[in-house]
Amino acid sequence: MSLNWDLTRASITDPWDDDNKALTEALIWGTMFTGIGNLTREDLPEFLARLDVAGYWTGTPPTVEQVLPYVGLRTNVFPKETRAKWLKRVIGGDLDRKVAQYGVPE
């Protein structure tokens, strides 16, 4: 399935210029990672926290001020994943891998 996105409701003026392109792409793909497909002002703290907690950023995470112009970003990631379901998917998967890693040999 393809990831479809729409930035027409966001206030970012040029999401594809050299200064914004990497963040634009990261946020679009981040909707799949977080399970939050529509970036609203209300969901912004949860969206950024999920990205940060799960180690999505390889460098310094963007600030809220840098991401605010992207409020209005919409993708075909739906329905919004609950926090419990997201934690089970992301953290549970990591925990399962660690449990297997620490398994006691027979």
N, C-alpha and C positions, 0 to 999 in steps of 0.2 A: 504494500500500500504506500502511496506517495504521501509526503508531507506537504500540504497546501497551506499557504499563508497569505495574509492580507494586512498591509500596513496603512491602508487608506484612512482609518480612524485614528491612527497615531499622529502625534504632532511633530515627529522628527521630520526636519525639512529635506535632508538628503541622506537617507539611510545607507546609500551605497558609495558615498565619497570615501576617500582613503582613511579619514579619521574615524568613520563610523562602521565601515564594512565588517570588520571582525566582530564587533559587538552585536551588530544586527544579525549576523549569521549565528553567533553563539546563543542569542536570545531565542531565535526561531527554533533552533534545535533543542534548546533548553526546555521548550514547552513539552517535548516528548519525554525528556528526562524527568521533569517534575510532575507530569500528569495534569498540568494546568495549561489549557489550550488558549484561553482568552485572558490577556493581561489587562486586569482592571486595577484601579487605584486601591481597591479594598484587598485584592489578592497579591499585590506587589510584595508586601513583607513576607508572606508565606512562600511565594515564588523564589525570591532571593535567598531566603533561609534554606529552602530545600537544595538549591544549587550549592550553597556554601557548605552546609552540613555534610553533604555527600561527596565533597571534593571535586565538584564539576570544573572549577577554575584551576588552570595550571599556574597562573600567576596571581596577582592581586585582583580580588573581585571588584567589579565596578561599584560605584557608589549609587545610592538611591537617586541622587540628582542626575547621574548619567543615564539611568534607566527610565526615569519619569517620562521623557519624550516618547517612549515606546508603549506607554499605556494606550490601549486601543488595538494593539497587535492581536490578530485572531488567526488561529490555525484550526485544522481539522482534528486536533487532539481533543476528544470528548468521550464520555462525560468527564467532568473534573474528578480527578482521583482524590479520594479522601486521604487525610493524613495517615490514618491507620493502614490503609491499603498501600500507600506509597512507602511507608516505613517497612512494611512486610516485604514488599518487592525489592527495595533497594538495600536496606540494612539486613533483612533476612537472607538475601542472596549472599551478601558478604559473610554473614555469620555461618551459613552453610558451607561456604568454601573454607573458612577457617577451621570449622569442626572437622572437615575431611582432612585438612592439612595436619591437624594434631591427633589424628586417629592413632590408636595404639596398635602396633603391628602384632600379628598373631604368632 
